[in-house]
Amino acid sequence: MPATYSPPYESPIEDLFAYNVVKYLAEGIELIPQVPVQTICGRFVLDFVLRLPGVGKIGIECDGRDFHDESRDEWRDAMILGAGSVDAIYRLRGCDIHHHIEDLLFLLSRLEPWVMPEWRIKYLEVLATPEVKSRLVQGLSDDIYQVRYQTTDQERGSLRMEVRRTSVPPGQRRFWQTAYNYAQSVGGGDLDDVIASYRQGSI
């Protein structure tokens, strides 16, 4: 069965994301809203999980301007990834969901090809801007994808997608691994206390 748009959702940007993404998802993909994850630093809730049993499971976070602390988000994502609940977490800005949704979905389709069938990816490619297509030419190995648009409108002038994955290339490390290992070393606990303890030890 195809995923369905089933409001209400927790916020307007989550509603907008769900409304758009279900048009492109492959048969059998589940779009699950508000997924709780128990970690060593407490219970967190992912805005969405896209899941295809036996293939993959990714978390989607729709970041509104008023509810976004980048440093804490990275620690929070570290605990979720360390718990093994998802293979990756994608962070999408609310302004990009409003203004650049086709570009976001096209990027997602190239980073996670199992999420959409090829014919829908081709349709998204027609809708995608030259700027995002040019960004893809640079490769798909980064953790942050940024696109600059030719416009004087500051809010519409750029796109940013952040990705954190459980799989890390051999010989490389990511900060989320350091954060999770530190949380384990102190026995977990309240996330803000763990972050404060880490920062004190780093001074």
URTA-V612350 format. One record per backbone hydrogen bond with DSSP energy under -1.0 kcal/mol. CO is the residue of the C=O (numbers start at 1). NH is the residue of the N-H. Records with the same first field share a line. If there is no record, write none. Layout:
CO = NH / NH
This chain:
1 = 28
11 = 15
12 = 16
13 = 17
14 = 18
15 = 19
16 = 20
17 = 21
18 = 22
20 = 23
21 = 24 / 25
26 = 29
30 = 51
32 = 49
35 = 46
37 = 44
39 = 42
40 = 189
42 = 39
44 = 37
46 = 35
47 = 34
48 = 60
49 = 32
50 = 58
51 = 30
52 = 55 / 56
56 = 52
57 = 87
58 = 50
59 = 90
60 = 48
61 = 92
63 = 94
64 = 67
69 = 73
70 = 74
71 = 75
72 = 76
73 = 77
74 = 78
75 = 79
76 = 80
77 = 81
78 = 82
79 = 83
80 = 85
81 = 84
87 = 166
88 = 59
89 = 164
90 = 61
91 = 162
92 = 63
93 = 97
94 = 98
95 = 99
96 = 100
100 = 104
101 = 105
102 = 106
103 = 107
104 = 108
105 = 109
106 = 110
107 = 111
108 = 112
112 = 115
115 = 26
117 = 121
118 = 122
119 = 123
120 = 124
121 = 125
122 = 126
123 = 127
124 = 128
129 = 133
130 = 134
131 = 135
132 = 136
133 = 137
135 = 138
136 = 139
143 = 163
145 = 161
147 = 159
149 = 151
157 = 149
159 = 147
161 = 145
162 = 91
164 = 89
169 = 172
174 = 177 / 178
175 = 179
176 = 180
177 = 181
178 = 182
179 = 183
180 = 184
181 = 185
182 = 186
183 = 188
184 = 187
190 = 194
191 = 195
192 = 196
193 = 197
194 = 198
195 = 199
196 = 200
197 = 201
198 = 202
